[in-house]
Amino acid sequence: SKFLAQMAQSSFVLLAVRIKKIRDEELYREDGYPDFISFIEGELSVAKRTAYNYIDIITIFGVQTFALADGRIDPSKLIPAIPLLRMEGVPVDSIKKEIIADAKTMSARAVAEKVRQLKEEYAPKKKNAPKTQIAQTADEIKYVIKQNLKGLSAKDKKAIVDTLRKYLDTV
């Protein structure tokens, strides 16, 4: 089983390097395929997403990651880290080393969870981020006011808004 495990690791590396070369150098054209996806679908017994994951793993982590004798790494453990390592503002080299070290000792689920936490840490703050209690309360008040102003004339709406302004200035 150790031999087969080593063969699987070697096979992954060889296949990943080869399909990357086929894509990069457009070697699929030599076999009459118009594009890389057609080649994958027609010649390989792997899914399109798998082929691109292999290319990404080799491109981002490098062949040397899998040649190290100090611990075998299951390439599938590295897949969740690909989007993280493409994010702007991420210290790629240090995160990459950390993920590689973790992939040697942690389960795939644990590595994926760590990557998820790192994505949250490095993700740019989104407009849809959870609102503060103040912002949420303000939105609720605006909603109630809008609902109650429906159907009123412009003159009546203006009068209510003026009254609300005066009231809010006293609060």
C-alpha positions as CSV (number, residue, x, y, z in Angstrom):
1,S,0.0,0.0,0.0
2,K,2.9,2.4,0.6
3,F,4.1,1.7,-3.0
4,L,0.6,2.4,-4.4
5,A,0.3,5.6,-2.3
6,Q,3.6,6.8,-3.7
7,M,2.4,5.9,-7.2
8,A,-0.8,7.8,-6.7
9,Q,1.3,10.9,-5.6
10,S,3.6,10.5,-8.6
11,S,0.7,10.0,-11.0
12,F,-1.0,13.2,-9.7
13,V,2.2,15.2,-10.2
14,L,2.9,13.8,-13.7
15,L,-0.7,14.3,-14.8
16,A,-1.0,17.8,-13.4
17,V,2.3,18.9,-15.0
18,R,1.3,17.3,-18.3
19,I,-2.2,18.8,-18.6
20,K,-0.8,22.2,-17.6
21,K,1.7,21.9,-20.4
22,I,-1.0,20.8,-22.9
23,R,-3.1,23.8,-21.9
24,D,-0.3,26.4,-21.8
25,E,1.3,25.3,-25.1
26,E,-2.1,24.5,-26.8
27,L,-0.9,21.0,-27.5
28,Y,-4.5,19.9,-27.7
29,R,-4.6,21.4,-31.2
30,E,-2.2,18.7,-32.4
31,D,-4.9,16.1,-31.6
32,G,-7.5,18.1,-33.5
33,Y,-9.3,19.7,-30.6
34,P,-10.4,23.3,-30.9
35,D,-9.9,24.1,-27.2
36,F,-8.6,22.7,-24.0
37,I,-12.0,21.8,-22.6
38,S,-12.9,19.7,-25.6
39,F,-9.5,17.9,-25.1
40,I,-10.3,17.2,-21.5
41,E,-13.8,15.9,-22.3
42,G,-12.5,13.8,-25.2
43,E,-9.3,12.4,-23.9
44,L,-9.1,12.4,-20.1
45,S,-11.0,10.5,-17.6
46,V,-11.2,13.4,-15.2
47,A,-13.8,16.1,-14.8
48,K,-13.0,19.6,-16.2
49,R,-13.0,21.1,-12.7
50,T,-10.5,18.4,-11.6
51,A,-8.2,19.2,-14.5
52,Y,-8.2,22.9,-13.6
53,N,-7.7,22.1,-9.9
54,Y,-4.7,20.0,-10.8
55,I,-3.3,22.9,-12.9
56,D,-4.0,25.4,-10.1
57,I,-2.4,23.2,-7.4
58,I,0.8,22.7,-9.5
59,T,0.9,26.4,-10.5
60,I,0.3,27.8,-7.0
61,F,2.1,25.2,-4.8
62,G,4.7,23.9,-7.2
63,V,5.9,20.4,-8.0
64,Q,8.4,20.6,-5.2
65,T,5.6,20.6,-2.7
66,F,4.9,17.0,-3.6
67,A,8.5,15.9,-4.0
68,L,9.4,16.5,-0.4
69,A,10.4,13.4,1.5
70,D,9.3,14.7,4.9
71,G,5.6,14.0,4.4
72,R,3.2,13.1,1.7
73,I,0.4,15.6,1.0
74,D,-2.9,14.8,-0.4
75,P,-3.4,17.3,-3.2
76,S,-7.1,17.5,-2.5
77,K,-6.4,19.1,0.8
78,L,-4.9,22.1,-1.0
79,I,-7.8,22.8,-3.3
80,P,-9.8,25.0,-0.7
81,A,-6.7,27.2,-0.4
82,I,-6.6,28.2,-4.1
83,P,-9.2,31.0,-3.9
84,L,-7.6,32.3,-0.7
85,L,-4.1,32.5,-2.2
86,R,-5.6,34.4,-5.2
87,M,-7.1,37.1,-3.0
88,E,-5.6,40.5,-2.9
89,G,-3.8,41.5,0.3
90,V,-3.0,37.9,1.3
91,P,0.6,37.1,2.3
92,V,0.8,34.3,-0.2
93,D,4.2,32.8,0.8
94,S,3.5,32.6,4.5
95,I,-0.1,31.3,4.1
96,K,1.1,28.8,1.5
97,K,3.8,27.4,3.9
98,E,1.2,27.2,6.7
99,I,-1.3,25.4,4.5
100,I,1.3,22.9,3.3
101,A,2.4,22.2,6.8
102,D,-1.2,21.7,8.0
103,A,-2.0,19.5,5.0
104,K,0.7,17.0,6.3
105,T,-0.9,16.6,9.7
106,M,-4.5,17.7,9.5
107,S,-7.6,16.1,8.0
108,A,-9.0,17.6,4.8
109,R,-12.0,18.9,6.8
110,A,-9.7,20.7,9.3
111,V,-7.6,22.2,6.5
112,A,-10.8,23.4,4.8
113,E,-12.1,25.0,8.0
114,K,-8.8,26.8,8.6
115,V,-8.8,28.1,5.0
116,R,-12.4,29.3,5.6
117,Q,-11.3,31.2,8.7
118,L,-8.4,32.8,6.8
119,K,-10.7,33.8,3.9
120,E,-12.9,35.6,6.4
121,E,-9.8,37.3,8.0
122,Y,-8.4,38.5,4.7
123,A,-11.7,39.2,2.8
124,P,-12.4,42.8,2.0
125,K,-15.2,44.1,4.1
126,K,-18.4,43.7,2.1
127,K,-21.3,46.1,1.8
128,N,-23.5,43.2,2.9
129,A,-21.6,42.7,6.2
130,P,-23.8,42.3,9.3
131,K,-25.2,45.6,10.4
132,T,-24.6,47.1,13.7
133,Q,-27.6,47.3,16.1
134,I,-27.8,51.1,15.4
135,A,-27.9,50.6,11.6
136,Q,-30.4,47.8,12.0
137,T,-32.7,50.0,14.2
138,A,-32.4,52.9,11.8
139,D,-33.4,50.7,8.9
140,E,-36.4,49.4,10.9
141,I,-37.5,53.0,11.7
142,K,-37.1,54.1,8.0
143,Y,-39.3,51.1,6.9
144,V,-42.1,51.9,9.4
145,I,-42.0,55.6,8.3
146,K,-42.2,54.6,4.6
147,Q,-45.0,52.2,5.2
148,N,-47.0,54.8,7.1
149,L,-46.4,57.5,4.4
150,K,-47.9,55.4,1.6
151,G,-51.0,56.9,0.1
152,L,-50.5,60.3,1.6
153,S,-50.3,63.4,-0.5
154,A,-47.0,65.1,-1.0
155,K,-48.2,68.0,1.3
156,D,-49.1,65.6,4.1
157,K,-45.8,63.7,3.8
158,K,-43.9,67.0,4.0
159,A,-45.8,68.0,7.1
160,I,-45.2,64.6,8.8
161,V,-41.4,64.7,7.9
162,D,-41.2,68.3,9.3
163,T,-42.9,67.2,12.5
164,L,-40.6,64.2,12.8
165,R,-37.5,66.4,12.3
166,K,-38.6,68.7,15.1
167,Y,-39.3,65.7,17.4
168,L,-35.9,64.1,16.6
169,D,-34.1,67.4,17.4
170,T,-35.5,67.2,20.9
171,V,-34.5,63.6,21.5
